[in-house]
Amino acid sequence: MTTLSSKEKAALRNEAQKLKPAIHVGKRGLTPALLLELEKALSSDRLVKVAYKGTREEIGVLVEETSNKTAAICVGGVGKRRSFYRIEEA
């Protein structure tokens, strides 16, 4: 997976501030149906905001799992929301 520079991540975070969460991860975590919806959102928009429910530690684990299962990079977030970006493969 390609990495992003800090300037690119900052620009994406700035863009993501205007977004509303497209996906809400609840107490059941990352279900297959939720992952399918997230895949659809990343395919169409490439930058998606996700809202999580849980403690800081639980959210950290879910963010890592989300990134691994979707091949998307977490570009940042505040509180219980994180923004993911999928780099176009050439």
Backbone as a chain_set.jsonl record, in Angstrom:
{"seq": "MTTLSSKEKAALRNEAQKLKPAIHVGKRGLTPALLLELEKALSSDRLVKVAYKGTREEIGVLVEETSNKTAAICVGGVGKRRSFYRIEEA", "coords": {"N": [[0.839, -1.169, 0.0], [0.543, 2.191, -0.816], [1.941, 5.067, 0.749], [0.922, 8.216, 2.199], [1.99, 11.617, 2.038], [2.631, 13.983, 4.701], [1.54, 16.449, 4.058], [-0.351, 15.766, 2.13], [-2.081, 14.191, 3.681], [-2.957, 16.162, 5.464], [-4.378, 17.851, 3.736], [-6.423, 16.095, 2.981], [-7.638, 15.653, 5.483], [-8.619, 18.212, 5.942], [-10.504, 18.403, 3.884], [-12.191, 16.346, 4.693], [-13.377, 17.38, 6.957], [-15.698, 18.627, 6.233], [-17.418, 16.617, 5.671], [-20.126, 14.379, 6.475], [-20.532, 11.563, 8.657], [-20.459, 8.605, 6.8], [-20.687, 5.979, 7.383], [-21.653, 4.11, 10.208], [-20.273, 2.52, 12.865], [-21.317, 0.238, 15.079], [-22.04, -1.432, 18.229], [-21.756, -4.059, 17.412], [-19.556, -4.134, 15.842], [-17.358, -4.593, 13.02], [-19.217, -5.834, 10.769], [-19.921, -8.207, 8.098], [-21.827, -7.065, 6.316], [-21.631, -4.339, 6.912], [-18.964, -3.867, 6.168], [-19.216, -4.303, 3.428], [-20.834, -2.134, 2.677], [-19.086, -0.064, 3.343], [-17.022, -0.582, 1.553], [-18.354, -0.012, -0.861], [-18.821, 2.742, -0.479], [-16.175, 3.728, -0.344], [-15.294, 3.039, -2.889], [-16.822, 4.677, -4.531], [-16.48, 7.314, -3.505], [-13.892, 7.576, -2.374], [-12.893, 9.118, -0.189], [-13.961, 8.81, 2.995], [-15.921, 9.296, 5.881], [-16.089, 7.777, 9.032], [-18.033, 6.836, 11.796], [-17.568, 5.724, 15.079], [-18.545, 3.564, 17.798], [-17.798, 3.175, 21.146], [-15.062, 2.573, 23.488], [-11.936, 4.393, 23.753], [-9.813, 2.592, 23.34], [-11.126, 0.413, 22.134], [-12.012, 1.647, 19.799], [-9.562, 2.24, 18.612], [-8.64, -0.343, 17.943], [-10.691, -1.102, 16.168], [-10.343, 0.808, 14.143], [-7.835, 0.116, 13.113], [-8.461, -2.453, 12.194], [-10.435, -1.822, 10.302], [-8.914, -0.387, 8.449], [-7.132, -2.398, 7.579], [-8.888, -4.322, 6.443], [-10.115, -2.985, 4.36], [-8.23, -1.851, 2.744], [-7.682, 0.84, 2.951], [-6.464, 4.051, 3.973], [-6.192, 5.488, 7.154], [-6.645, 8.793, 7.578], [-6.931, 10.544, 9.586], [-8.711, 11.95, 12.414], [-11.197, 12.917, 14.85], [-12.181, 12.556, 18.17], [-14.687, 10.21, 18.176], [-14.747, 9.726, 15.52], [-13.401, 8.886, 12.353], [-11.489, 9.399, 9.383], [-11.193, 7.874, 6.259], [-9.163, 7.073, 3.468], [-8.892, 5.897, 0.204], [-6.356, 5.027, -1.909], [-6.044, 5.401, -5.36], [-5.396, 2.655, -7.373], [-2.986, 2.18, -9.837]], "CA": [[0.0, 0.0, 0.0], [1.283, 3.432, -0.909], [1.704, 5.967, 1.876], [0.667, 9.603, 1.863], [2.836, 12.576, 2.746], [1.888, 14.703, 5.742], [0.776, 17.504, 3.387], [-1.507, 15.121, 1.498], [-2.997, 13.825, 4.762], [-3.545, 17.4, 5.981], [-5.379, 18.287, 2.759], [-7.558, 15.173, 3.083], [-8.324, 15.94, 6.754], [-9.342, 19.457, 5.727], [-11.654, 18.054, 3.05], [-13.075, 15.462, 5.463], [-14.1, 18.145, 7.976], [-16.998, 19.016, 5.681], [-18.22, 15.409, 5.462], [-20.866, 13.733, 7.559], [-20.184, 10.135, 8.648], [-21.198, 7.776, 5.843], [-20.828, 4.659, 8.003], [-21.673, 4.112, 11.675], [-19.891, 1.217, 13.398], [-21.936, 0.111, 16.392], [-21.491, -2.381, 19.193], [-21.463, -5.334, 16.76], [-18.265, -4.033, 15.169], [-17.296, -4.635, 11.561], [-19.939, -6.976, 10.221], [-19.746, -8.311, 6.642], [-22.702, -6.109, 5.639], [-21.048, -3.017, 7.109], [-17.771, -3.807, 5.324], [-19.674, -4.179, 2.05], [-21.249, -0.742, 2.496], [-17.879, 0.758, 3.386], [-16.353, -0.8, 0.258], [-19.105, 0.758, -1.857], [-18.577, 4.164, -0.243], [-14.795, 4.024, -0.722], [-15.178, 2.909, -4.341], [-17.43, 5.821, -5.2], [-16.022, 8.616, -3.008], [-12.48, 7.477, -2.002], [-12.694, 9.711, 1.129], [-15.175, 8.484, 3.741], [-15.853, 9.477, 7.331], [-16.724, 6.678, 9.753], [-18.283, 7.086, 13.216], [-17.434, 4.505, 15.878], [-19.108, 3.558, 19.139], [-16.961, 2.378, 22.042], [-14.01, 3.277, 24.215], [-10.781, 4.782, 22.946], [-9.06, 1.382, 22.997], [-11.938, -0.341, 21.17], [-11.992, 2.39, 18.541], [-8.233, 2.035, 18.031], [-8.617, -1.677, 17.339], [-11.599, -1.088, 15.02], [-9.739, 1.62, 13.081], [-6.79, -0.726, 12.515], [-9.149, -3.526, 11.481], [-11.068, -1.197, 9.136], [-7.85, -0.078, 7.499], [-6.626, -3.655, 7.024], [-9.885, -5.046, 5.656], [-10.598, -2.199, 3.215], [-7.078, -1.301, 2.014], [-7.796, 2.294, 3.003], [-5.57, 4.671, 4.95], [-6.818, 6.419, 8.08], [-5.929, 10.064, 7.431], [-7.09, 11.322, 10.81], [-10.033, 11.979, 13.006], [-11.356, 13.562, 16.146], [-13.175, 11.88, 18.993], [-15.081, 8.865, 17.752], [-14.875, 9.724, 14.054], [-12.146, 8.766, 11.609], [-11.634, 9.537, 7.937], [-10.406, 6.897, 5.512], [-8.934, 7.407, 2.064], [-8.359, 4.788, -0.585], [-5.533, 5.497, -3.013], [-6.33, 4.73, -6.63], [-4.334, 1.787, -7.87], [-2.761, 2.431, -11.275]], "C": [[0.891, 1.242, 0.0], [0.956, 4.313, 0.293], [1.485, 7.382, 1.359], [1.622, 10.497, 2.639], [1.98, 13.303, 3.783], [1.063, 15.834, 5.134], [-0.483, 16.933, 2.731], [-2.54, 14.731, 2.554], [-3.698, 15.06, 5.32], [-4.634, 17.911, 5.034], [-6.624, 17.407, 2.822], [-8.341, 15.392, 4.376], [-9.169, 17.2, 6.616], [-10.615, 19.201, 4.921], [-12.669, 17.237, 3.842], [-13.854, 16.207, 6.54], [-15.515, 18.49, 7.523], [-17.946, 17.824, 5.535], [-18.99, 14.999, 6.708], [-20.481, 12.252, 7.522], [-21.084, 9.351, 7.696], [-21.52, 6.417, 6.439], [-20.785, 4.827, 9.517], [-21.385, 2.696, 12.157], [-20.397, 1.152, 14.836], [-21.275, -0.937, 17.255], [-21.181, -3.741, 18.587], [-20.127, -5.305, 16.017], [-18.388, -4.076, 13.66], [-17.938, -5.908, 11.032], [-19.69, -7.051, 8.712], [-20.597, -7.3, 5.866], [-22.14, -4.686, 5.749], [-19.798, -2.842, 6.242], [-18.139, -3.652, 3.851], [-20.093, -2.738, 1.754], [-20.05, 0.204, 2.494], [-17.089, 0.629, 2.088], [-17.029, 0.005, -0.844], [-18.815, 2.247, -1.723], [-17.159, 4.556, -0.665], [-14.598, 3.943, -2.231], [-15.731, 4.131, -5.053], [-16.819, 7.157, -4.779], [-14.53, 8.696, -2.695], [-12.145, 8.114, -0.652], [-14.002, 9.568, 1.895], [-14.935, 8.699, 5.226], [-16.662, 8.375, 7.995], [-16.859, 7.067, 11.22], [-18.263, 5.753, 13.955], [-18.112, 4.684, 17.222], [-18.206, 2.689, 20.004], [-15.936, 3.241, 22.753], [-12.859, 3.613, 23.269], [-9.992, 3.564, 22.467], [-9.813, 0.558, 21.942], [-11.917, 0.33, 19.798], [-10.64, 2.226, 17.854], [-8.117, 0.703, 17.32], [-9.494, -1.708, 16.088], [-11.039, -0.289, 13.849], [-8.671, 0.81, 12.354], [-7.42, -1.836, 11.663], [-9.816, -2.991, 10.209], [-10.039, -0.931, 8.053], [-7.336, -1.343, 6.809], [-7.616, -4.327, 6.078], [-10.348, -4.296, 4.41], [-9.475, -1.654, 2.348], [-7.181, 0.214, 1.898], [-6.908, 2.818, 4.119], [-6.383, 5.598, 5.843], [-6.005, 7.715, 8.028], [-6.108, 10.967, 8.638], [-8.5, 11.249, 11.334], [-10.013, 12.638, 14.36], [-12.434, 12.812, 16.909], [-13.441, 10.472, 18.498], [-15.272, 8.772, 16.243], [-13.501, 9.68, 13.412], [-12.451, 8.873, 10.125], [-10.678, 8.572, 7.251], [-10.338, 7.3, 4.054], [-8.348, 6.19, 1.367], [-7.634, 5.381, -1.791], [-5.896, 4.703, -4.257], [-5.149, 3.908, -7.055], [-4.204, 1.98, -9.366], [-2.771, 1.162, -12.081]], "O": [[1.873, 1.314, 0.738], [-0.169, 4.304, 0.792], [1.824, 7.699, 0.219], [2.016, 10.175, 3.76], [0.752, 13.241, 3.739], [-0.011, 16.149, 5.645], [-1.549, 17.548, 2.776], [-3.739, 14.917, 2.348], [-4.892, 15.017, 5.616], [-5.692, 18.353, 5.483], [-7.746, 17.905, 2.728], [-9.57, 15.326, 4.373], [-10.295, 17.257, 7.109], [-11.678, 19.727, 5.249], [-13.875, 17.419, 3.679], [-14.889, 15.719, 6.994], [-16.421, 18.628, 8.346], [-19.141, 18.005, 5.302], [-18.561, 15.239, 7.836], [-20.139, 11.738, 6.458], [-22.31, 9.425, 7.778], [-22.5, 5.776, 6.057], [-19.977, 5.594, 10.043], [-22.158, 1.776, 11.89], [-19.958, 1.915, 15.696], [-20.114, -1.292, 17.055], [-20.422, -4.513, 19.174], [-19.627, -6.353, 15.608], [-19.394, -3.651, 13.092], [-17.275, -6.932, 10.87], [-19.289, -6.056, 8.109], [-20.138, -6.743, 4.869], [-22.174, -3.925, 4.782], [-19.601, -1.783, 5.647], [-17.453, -2.95, 3.109], [-19.748, -2.189, 0.708], [-20.013, 1.164, 1.724], [-16.551, 1.615, 1.583], [-16.357, 0.63, -1.664], [-18.59, 2.936, -2.719], [-16.967, 5.606, -1.278], [-13.813, 4.707, -2.792], [-15.178, 4.572, -6.06], [-16.656, 8.045, -5.615], [-13.956, 9.783, -2.746], [-11.185, 7.683, -0.014], [-15.026, 10.129, 1.504], [-13.888, 8.335, 5.761], [-17.78, 8.074, 7.577], [-15.91, 7.571, 11.821], [-18.865, 4.776, 13.511], [-18.241, 5.799, 17.726], [-17.885, 1.565, 19.617], [-15.938, 4.467, 22.638], [-12.828, 3.161, 22.125], [-9.555, 3.517, 21.317], [-9.216, 0.07, 20.983], [-11.817, -0.338, 18.768], [-10.584, 2.087, 16.632], [-7.563, 0.622, 16.223], [-9.1, -2.269, 15.066], [-11.235, -0.662, 12.693], [-8.609, 0.817, 11.124], [-6.964, -2.115, 10.554], [-9.766, -3.635, 9.161], [-10.271, -1.217, 6.878], [-7.131, -1.353, 5.596], [-7.226, -4.843, 5.031], [-10.912, -4.902, 3.499], [-9.744, -1.05, 1.309], [-6.814, 0.797, 0.878], [-6.635, 2.114, 5.091], [-7.173, 6.403, 5.351], [-4.828, 7.735, 8.388], [-5.504, 12.038, 8.709], [-9.364, 10.576, 10.773], [-8.955, 12.884, 14.941], [-13.479, 12.473, 16.353], [-12.532, 9.646, 18.413], [-15.897, 7.832, 15.752], [-12.564, 10.341, 13.86], [-13.527, 8.49, 9.666], [-9.507, 8.468, 7.617], [-11.306, 7.798, 3.479], [-7.432, 5.543, 1.873], [-8.211, 6.127, -2.582], [-6.036, 3.481, -4.208], [-4.021, 4.401, -7.094], [-5.201, 1.948, -10.087], [-2.596, 1.204, -13.299]]}, "num_chains": 1, "name": "protein.A"}
